[in-house]
C-alpha cells in the first residue's frame, strides 16, 4: 500500500509504503477479503489493489485449443470443397 503525503510548502509528493493487516474468509468459489489500514493522518491514501497474482491459469489448455482450431479449419475446407462441386452439404447425418 502506498500513502502519499503532500507538503504545504512545496507541491512535492512523498511516497511511503506501509504494511496493512488482511484477513479472508473462503466462501464457496470465491473469498471475502478484509483489509485494515493504519492511521495515515492528513496524508492521502492511494491503494494499489494488486494482490501479487502474476500467473493466470488458462481456462483452455493450449493443445486442446490447437486441436479445436485445426478441426474447425478442416471442416471449413471440406464444406468449401463440397460447395465448389455444387453438392448439398449435410453436416449432420440423420438415419
TIGULO-542690 format. One record per residue: x, y, z of N, C-alpha, C, O, CB in turn; residue number from 1; residue in three letters. Coordinates in nm, 2 decimals. Glycine has a CB too. Layout:
! residues N
nu | nv | nw | cau | cav | caw | cu | cv | cw | ou | ov | ow | cbu | cbv | cbw | n | res
X | Y | Z | X | Y | Z | X | Y | Z | X | Y | Z | X | Y | Z | NUM | ala
...
This chain:
! residues 95
nu | nv | nw | cau | cav | caw | cu | cv | cw | ou | ov | ow | cbu | cbv | cbw | n | res
0.09 | -0.12 | 0.00 | 0.00 | 0.00 | 0.00 | 0.09 | 0.12 | 0.00 | 0.20 | 0.12 | 0.06 | -0.10 | 0.00 | 0.12 | 1 | unk
0.05 | 0.23 | -0.07 | 0.12 | 0.35 | -0.08 | 0.04 | 0.46 | -0.01 | -0.07 | 0.48 | -0.04 | 0.16 | 0.38 | -0.22 | 2 | unk
0.11 | 0.54 | 0.07 | 0.05 | 0.66 | 0.13 | 0.12 | 0.78 | 0.08 | 0.24 | 0.79 | 0.09 | 0.06 | 0.65 | 0.29 | 3 | unk
0.04 | 0.87 | 0.02 | 0.10 | 0.99 | -0.04 | 0.08 | 1.11 | 0.06 | -0.02 | 1.13 | 0.12 | 0.04 | 1.03 | -0.17 | 4 | unk
0.19 | 1.18 | 0.09 | 0.18 | 1.30 | 0.17 | 0.23 | 1.42 | 0.09 | 0.34 | 1.42 | 0.04 | 0.27 | 1.28 | 0.30 | 5 | unk
0.14 | 1.52 | 0.09 | 0.17 | 1.64 | 0.01 | 0.22 | 1.75 | 0.11 | 0.15 | 1.78 | 0.21 | 0.05 | 1.69 | -0.07 | 6 | unk
0.34 | 1.81 | 0.08 | 0.39 | 1.91 | 0.17 | 0.32 | 2.04 | 0.14 | 0.28 | 2.07 | 0.03 | 0.54 | 1.93 | 0.15 | 7 | unk
0.29 | 2.12 | 0.25 | 0.22 | 2.25 | 0.23 | 0.32 | 2.35 | 0.17 | 0.27 | 2.44 | 0.10 | 0.18 | 2.30 | 0.37 | 8 | unk
0.45 | 2.35 | 0.19 | 0.54 | 2.44 | 0.13 | 0.57 | 2.42 | -0.01 | 0.59 | 2.51 | -0.09 | 0.67 | 2.45 | 0.21 | 9 | unk
0.58 | 2.30 | -0.05 | 0.61 | 2.26 | -0.19 | 0.51 | 2.16 | -0.24 | 0.44 | 2.09 | -0.17 | 0.75 | 2.20 | -0.20 | 10 | unk
0.50 | 2.16 | -0.37 | 0.40 | 2.07 | -0.44 | 0.46 | 1.94 | -0.47 | 0.43 | 1.88 | -0.57 | 0.34 | 2.14 | -0.57 | 11 | unk
0.54 | 1.89 | -0.38 | 0.60 | 1.76 | -0.40 | 0.53 | 1.65 | -0.32 | 0.47 | 1.68 | -0.22 | 0.75 | 1.76 | -0.36 | 12 | unk
0.53 | 1.53 | -0.37 | 0.46 | 1.42 | -0.30 | 0.57 | 1.32 | -0.26 | 0.66 | 1.28 | -0.33 | 0.36 | 1.35 | -0.40 | 13 | unk
0.56 | 1.28 | -0.13 | 0.65 | 1.18 | -0.07 | 0.57 | 1.05 | -0.06 | 0.47 | 1.05 | 0.00 | 0.71 | 1.23 | 0.06 | 14 | unk
0.62 | 0.95 | -0.12 | 0.55 | 0.82 | -0.12 | 0.62 | 0.73 | -0.01 | 0.74 | 0.72 | -0.01 | 0.55 | 0.75 | -0.25 | 15 | unk
0.54 | 0.66 | 0.06 | 0.59 | 0.56 | 0.16 | 0.50 | 0.44 | 0.15 | 0.38 | 0.45 | 0.14 | 0.60 | 0.62 | 0.30 | 16 | unk
0.56 | 0.33 | 0.17 | 0.48 | 0.20 | 0.17 | 0.47 | 0.15 | 0.31 | 0.57 | 0.15 | 0.38 | 0.55 | 0.09 | 0.08 | 17 | unk
0.35 | 0.12 | 0.35 | 0.32 | 0.07 | 0.49 | 0.26 | -0.07 | 0.48 | 0.19 | -0.10 | 0.38 | 0.24 | 0.16 | 0.57 | 18 | unk
0.27 | -0.15 | 0.58 | 0.21 | -0.28 | 0.58 | 0.06 | -0.26 | 0.63 | 0.03 | -0.18 | 0.70 | 0.28 | -0.37 | 0.68 | 19 | unk
-0.02 | -0.35 | 0.57 | -0.16 | -0.35 | 0.61 | -0.19 | -0.49 | 0.67 | -0.12 | -0.58 | 0.65 | -0.25 | -0.32 | 0.49 | 20 | unk
-0.30 | -0.49 | 0.75 | -0.35 | -0.62 | 0.80 | -0.46 | -0.67 | 0.71 | -0.55 | -0.60 | 0.68 | -0.40 | -0.60 | 0.95 | 21 | unk
-0.45 | -0.80 | 0.68 | -0.55 | -0.85 | 0.59 | -0.60 | -0.98 | 0.65 | -0.53 | -1.06 | 0.72 | -0.49 | -0.88 | 0.45 | 22 | unk
-0.73 | -1.01 | 0.63 | -0.79 | -1.14 | 0.67 | -0.89 | -1.18 | 0.56 | -0.93 | -1.10 | 0.48 | -0.86 | -1.13 | 0.81 | 23 | unk
-0.91 | -1.31 | 0.55 | -1.00 | -1.36 | 0.44 | -1.09 | -1.47 | 0.50 | -1.05 | -1.54 | 0.59 | -0.93 | -1.40 | 0.32 | 24 | unk
-1.21 | -1.48 | 0.43 | -1.30 | -1.59 | 0.46 | -1.33 | -1.66 | 0.33 | -1.39 | -1.60 | 0.24 | -1.43 | -1.54 | 0.54 | 25 | unk
-1.29 | -1.79 | 0.32 | -1.33 | -1.86 | 0.20 | -1.48 | -1.88 | 0.20 | -1.54 | -1.92 | 0.30 | -1.26 | -2.00 | 0.19 | 26 | unk
-1.54 | -1.86 | 0.08 | -1.69 | -1.87 | 0.07 | -1.72 | -1.93 | -0.07 | -1.74 | -1.86 | -0.16 | -1.76 | -1.73 | 0.09 | 27 | unk
-1.73 | -2.06 | -0.07 | -1.76 | -2.13 | -0.20 | -1.65 | -2.12 | -0.30 | -1.54 | -2.15 | -0.27 | -1.89 | -2.07 | -0.26 | 28 | unk
-1.68 | -2.06 | -0.42 | -1.58 | -2.05 | -0.52 | -1.51 | -1.91 | -0.52 | -1.44 | -1.88 | -0.61 | -1.65 | -2.07 | -0.66 | 29 | unk
-1.53 | -1.84 | -0.41 | -1.47 | -1.70 | -0.40 | -1.43 | -1.68 | -0.26 | -1.45 | -1.77 | -0.17 | -1.56 | -1.59 | -0.45 | 30 | unk
-1.37 | -1.57 | -0.23 | -1.33 | -1.54 | -0.09 | -1.36 | -1.39 | -0.06 | -1.37 | -1.31 | -0.15 | -1.18 | -1.57 | -0.07 | 31 | unk
-1.39 | -1.37 | 0.07 | -1.41 | -1.23 | 0.11 | -1.28 | -1.18 | 0.18 | -1.23 | -1.25 | 0.27 | -1.53 | -1.23 | 0.21 | 32 | unk
-1.23 | -1.07 | 0.13 | -1.10 | -1.01 | 0.17 | -1.13 | -0.89 | 0.25 | -1.20 | -0.80 | 0.21 | -1.01 | -0.99 | 0.06 | 33 | unk
-1.07 | -0.88 | 0.37 | -1.09 | -0.76 | 0.46 | -0.95 | -0.71 | 0.48 | -0.85 | -0.78 | 0.51 | -1.15 | -0.80 | 0.60 | 34 | unk
-0.93 | -0.57 | 0.45 | -0.80 | -0.51 | 0.47 | -0.81 | -0.40 | 0.57 | -0.90 | -0.31 | 0.57 | -0.76 | -0.45 | 0.33 | 35 | unk
-0.72 | -0.40 | 0.67 | -0.71 | -0.30 | 0.77 | -0.60 | -0.20 | 0.75 | -0.48 | -0.25 | 0.74 | -0.70 | -0.37 | 0.91 | 36 | unk
-0.63 | -0.08 | 0.73 | -0.53 | 0.02 | 0.70 | -0.48 | 0.09 | 0.83 | -0.57 | 0.12 | 0.92 | -0.58 | 0.13 | 0.60 | 37 | unk
-0.35 | 0.13 | 0.85 | -0.31 | 0.20 | 0.96 | -0.36 | 0.35 | 0.95 | -0.39 | 0.39 | 0.84 | -0.16 | 0.19 | 0.98 | 38 | unk
-0.35 | 0.42 | 1.06 | -0.39 | 0.56 | 1.05 | -0.28 | 0.64 | 0.97 | -0.16 | 0.63 | 1.00 | -0.40 | 0.63 | 1.20 | 39 | unk
-0.33 | 0.71 | 0.87 | -0.23 | 0.78 | 0.79 | -0.24 | 0.93 | 0.80 | -0.20 | 1.01 | 0.71 | -0.25 | 0.74 | 0.64 | 40 | unk
-0.31 | 0.98 | 0.91 | -0.31 | 1.12 | 0.94 | -0.38 | 1.21 | 0.83 | -0.48 | 1.17 | 0.78 | -0.18 | 1.17 | 0.96 | 41 | unk
-0.31 | 1.32 | 0.79 | -0.36 | 1.41 | 0.69 | -0.31 | 1.37 | 0.55 | -0.33 | 1.45 | 0.46 | -0.32 | 1.55 | 0.72 | 42 | unk
-0.25 | 1.26 | 0.54 | -0.20 | 1.22 | 0.41 | -0.31 | 1.16 | 0.32 | -0.42 | 1.13 | 0.37 | -0.08 | 1.11 | 0.43 | 43 | unk
-0.28 | 1.14 | 0.20 | -0.38 | 1.08 | 0.11 | -0.35 | 0.94 | 0.08 | -0.23 | 0.90 | 0.06 | -0.37 | 1.16 | -0.03 | 44 | unk
-0.45 | 0.85 | 0.09 | -0.43 | 0.71 | 0.07 | -0.44 | 0.68 | -0.07 | -0.54 | 0.71 | -0.14 | -0.54 | 0.63 | 0.16 | 45 | unk
-0.34 | 0.61 | -0.13 | -0.35 | 0.56 | -0.26 | -0.34 | 0.41 | -0.25 | -0.23 | 0.35 | -0.22 | -0.24 | 0.62 | -0.36 | 46 | unk
-0.45 | 0.34 | -0.28 | -0.45 | 0.19 | -0.26 | -0.42 | 0.12 | -0.40 | -0.48 | 0.15 | -0.50 | -0.59 | 0.14 | -0.21 | 47 | unk
-0.32 | 0.03 | -0.40 | -0.29 | -0.05 | -0.51 | -0.36 | -0.19 | -0.49 | -0.30 | -0.26 | -0.41 | -0.14 | -0.06 | -0.54 | 48 | unk
-0.46 | -0.22 | -0.56 | -0.54 | -0.34 | -0.53 | -0.47 | -0.47 | -0.58 | -0.53 | -0.58 | -0.57 | -0.67 | -0.33 | -0.59 | 49 | unk
-0.36 | -0.46 | -0.64 | -0.30 | -0.59 | -0.69 | -0.26 | -0.68 | -0.58 | -0.20 | -0.63 | -0.48 | -0.17 | -0.56 | -0.78 | 50 | unk
-0.29 | -0.80 | -0.59 | -0.26 | -0.90 | -0.48 | -0.14 | -0.98 | -0.51 | -0.11 | -1.08 | -0.43 | -0.38 | -0.98 | -0.45 | 51 | unk
-0.06 | -0.95 | -0.61 | 0.05 | -1.03 | -0.65 | 0.03 | -1.15 | -0.72 | 0.11 | -1.24 | -0.73 | 0.13 | -1.06 | -0.52 | 52 | unk
-0.09 | -1.17 | -0.78 | -0.12 | -1.29 | -0.86 | -0.06 | -1.26 | -1.00 | -0.12 | -1.18 | -1.08 | -0.27 | -1.32 | -0.87 | 53 | unk
0.05 | -1.33 | -1.03 | 0.11 | -1.30 | -1.16 | 0.07 | -1.40 | -1.27 | 0.06 | -1.36 | -1.38 | 0.26 | -1.31 | -1.14 | 54 | unk
0.06 | -1.52 | -1.24 | 0.03 | -1.62 | -1.34 | -0.12 | -1.65 | -1.34 | -0.18 | -1.69 | -1.24 | 0.10 | -1.76 | -1.31 | 55 | unk
-0.18 | -1.63 | -1.46 | -0.32 | -1.66 | -1.48 | -0.33 | -1.79 | -1.55 | -0.27 | -1.81 | -1.65 | -0.39 | -1.54 | -1.56 | 56 | unk
-0.41 | -1.88 | -1.49 | -0.42 | -2.01 | -1.54 | -0.52 | -2.01 | -1.66 | -0.63 | -1.96 | -1.65 | -0.48 | -2.11 | -1.43 | 57 | unk
-0.47 | -2.06 | -1.78 | -0.56 | -2.05 | -1.89 | -0.68 | -2.15 | -1.87 | -0.67 | -2.25 | -1.82 | -0.49 | -2.09 | -2.02 | 58 | unk
-0.80 | -2.10 | -1.92 | -0.92 | -2.18 | -1.90 | -0.93 | -2.29 | -2.00 | -1.01 | -2.38 | -1.99 | -1.04 | -2.09 | -1.91 | 59 | unk
-0.85 | -2.29 | -2.11 | -0.84 | -2.39 | -2.21 | -0.70 | -2.42 | -2.24 | -0.62 | -2.33 | -2.28 | -0.92 | -2.34 | -2.34 | 60 | unk
-0.66 | -2.55 | -2.22 | -0.52 | -2.59 | -2.25 | -0.48 | -2.55 | -2.39 | -0.56 | -2.56 | -2.48 | -0.50 | -2.73 | -2.22 | 61 | unk
-0.36 | -2.52 | -2.41 | -0.31 | -2.48 | -2.55 | -0.32 | -2.59 | -2.65 | -0.36 | -2.57 | -2.76 | -0.16 | -2.43 | -2.54 | 62 | unk
-0.29 | -2.71 | -2.61 | -0.30 | -2.83 | -2.71 | -0.45 | -2.85 | -2.75 | -0.47 | -2.87 | -2.87 | -0.24 | -2.95 | -2.65 | 63 | unk
-0.54 | -2.84 | -2.66 | -0.68 | -2.86 | -2.69 | -0.73 | -2.74 | -2.78 | -0.80 | -2.77 | -2.88 | -0.77 | -2.86 | -2.56 | 64 | unk
-0.68 | -2.62 | -2.76 | -0.72 | -2.51 | -2.84 | -0.66 | -2.53 | -2.98 | -0.73 | -2.50 | -3.08 | -0.66 | -2.38 | -2.78 | 65 | unk
-0.54 | -2.58 | -2.99 | -0.48 | -2.61 | -3.13 | -0.56 | -2.72 | -3.20 | -0.59 | -2.70 | -3.32 | -0.34 | -2.65 | -3.12 | 66 | unk
-0.61 | -2.82 | -3.13 | -0.69 | -2.93 | -3.19 | -0.82 | -2.87 | -3.24 | -0.87 | -2.90 | -3.35 | -0.71 | -3.04 | -3.09 | 67 | unk
-0.89 | -2.79 | -3.16 | -1.02 | -2.73 | -3.19 | -1.00 | -2.64 | -3.31 | -1.09 | -2.64 | -3.40 | -1.08 | -2.66 | -3.08 | 68 | unk
-0.90 | -2.56 | -3.32 | -0.88 | -2.47 | -3.43 | -0.85 | -2.55 | -3.56 | -0.91 | -2.52 | -3.67 | -0.76 | -2.37 | -3.41 | 69 | unk
-0.77 | -2.66 | -3.55 | -0.74 | -2.74 | -3.66 | -0.86 | -2.81 | -3.71 | -0.88 | -2.82 | -3.83 | -0.63 | -2.85 | -3.62 | 70 | unk
-0.95 | -2.86 | -3.62 | -1.07 | -2.93 | -3.66 | -1.17 | -2.84 | -3.73 | -1.23 | -2.87 | -3.83 | -1.14 | -3.00 | -3.54 | 71 | unk
-1.17 | -2.71 | -3.68 | -1.26 | -2.61 | -3.74 | -1.21 | -2.58 | -3.88 | -1.30 | -2.57 | -3.97 | -1.27 | -2.49 | -3.66 | 72 | unk
-1.08 | -2.56 | -3.90 | -1.03 | -2.53 | -4.03 | -1.06 | -2.65 | -4.13 | -1.09 | -2.63 | -4.24 | -0.88 | -2.50 | -4.03 | 73 | unk
-1.04 | -2.77 | -4.08 | -1.06 | -2.89 | -4.16 | -1.21 | -2.90 | -4.21 | -1.23 | -2.93 | -4.33 | -1.02 | -3.02 | -4.09 | 74 | unk
-1.30 | -2.88 | -4.12 | -1.44 | -2.88 | -4.15 | -1.47 | -2.77 | -4.25 | -1.55 | -2.79 | -4.35 | -1.53 | -2.86 | -4.03 | 75 | unk
-1.42 | -2.65 | -4.23 | -1.44 | -2.54 | -4.33 | -1.39 | -2.57 | -4.47 | -1.45 | -2.54 | -4.57 | -1.38 | -2.41 | -4.28 | 76 | unk
-1.27 | -2.63 | -4.48 | -1.21 | -2.67 | -4.61 | -1.30 | -2.78 | -4.67 | -1.33 | -2.77 | -4.79 | -1.07 | -2.72 | -4.59 | 77 | unk
-1.35 | -2.88 | -4.60 | -1.43 | -2.98 | -4.66 | -1.56 | -2.92 | -4.71 | -1.61 | -2.95 | -4.82 | -1.46 | -3.09 | -4.55 | 78 | unk
-1.63 | -2.84 | -4.63 | -1.75 | -2.78 | -4.67 | -1.73 | -2.69 | -4.79 | -1.81 | -2.69 | -4.88 | -1.81 | -2.69 | -4.55 | 79 | unk
-1.62 | -2.61 | -4.80 | -1.59 | -2.53 | -4.91 | -1.57 | -2.62 | -5.04 | -1.62 | -2.58 | -5.15 | -1.47 | -2.44 | -4.89 | 80 | unk
-1.50 | -2.73 | -5.02 | -1.47 | -2.82 | -5.14 | -1.60 | -2.88 | -5.19 | -1.62 | -2.89 | -5.31 | -1.37 | -2.93 | -5.10 | 81 | unk
-1.69 | -2.92 | -5.10 | -1.82 | -2.98 | -5.14 | -1.90 | -2.87 | -5.21 | -1.97 | -2.90 | -5.31 | -1.89 | -3.04 | -5.02 | 82 | unk
-1.90 | -2.75 | -5.16 | -1.98 | -2.64 | -5.22 | -1.93 | -2.61 | -5.36 | -2.01 | -2.57 | -5.45 | -1.98 | -2.52 | -5.13 | 83 | unk
-1.80 | -2.61 | -5.38 | -1.75 | -2.58 | -5.51 | -1.80 | -2.69 | -5.61 | -1.82 | -2.65 | -5.73 | -1.59 | -2.58 | -5.51 | 84 | unk
-1.81 | -2.81 | -5.57 | -1.87 | -2.92 | -5.65 | -2.02 | -2.91 | -5.67 | -2.08 | -2.99 | -5.74 | -1.83 | -3.05 | -5.60 | 85 | unk
-2.08 | -2.81 | -5.60 | -2.22 | -2.78 | -5.60 | -2.31 | -2.90 | -5.56 | -2.41 | -2.93 | -5.61 | -2.26 | -2.74 | -5.74 | 86 | unk
-2.26 | -2.97 | -5.46 | -2.34 | -3.08 | -5.40 | -2.40 | -3.02 | -5.27 | -2.35 | -2.93 | -5.21 | -2.26 | -3.20 | -5.37 | 87 | unk
-2.51 | -3.08 | -5.22 | -2.57 | -3.05 | -5.10 | -2.48 | -3.09 | -4.98 | -2.44 | -3.21 | -4.98 | -2.71 | -3.11 | -5.09 | 88 | unk
-2.46 | -3.00 | -4.89 | -2.38 | -3.03 | -4.77 | -2.47 | -3.07 | -4.66 | -2.55 | -2.99 | -4.61 | -2.29 | -2.91 | -4.73 | 89 | unk
-2.45 | -3.20 | -4.61 | -2.53 | -3.24 | -4.49 | -2.43 | -3.27 | -4.38 | -2.36 | -3.38 | -4.38 | -2.61 | -3.37 | -4.52 | 90 | unk
-2.41 | -3.17 | -4.29 | -2.31 | -3.19 | -4.19 | -2.35 | -3.29 | -4.08 | -2.27 | -3.37 | -4.03 | -2.28 | -3.05 | -4.12 | 91 | unk
-2.48 | -3.29 | -4.05 | -2.53 | -3.39 | -3.96 | -2.61 | -3.50 | -4.04 | -2.70 | -3.47 | -4.11 | -2.63 | -3.32 | -3.85 | 92 | unk
-2.56 | -3.62 | -4.02 | -2.62 | -3.73 | -4.09 | -2.73 | -3.79 | -4.01 | -2.71 | -3.84 | -3.90 | -2.52 | -3.84 | -4.13 | 93 | unk
-2.86 | -3.79 | -4.06 | -2.97 | -3.84 | -3.99 | -3.01 | -3.97 | -4.06 | -3.03 | -3.98 | -4.18 | -3.09 | -3.74 | -3.99 | 94 | unk
-3.02 | -4.08 | -3.98 | -3.05 | -4.21 | -4.03 | -3.19 | -4.25 | -3.99 | -3.23 | -4.36 | -4.03 | -2.95 | -4.31 | -3.99 | 95 | unk
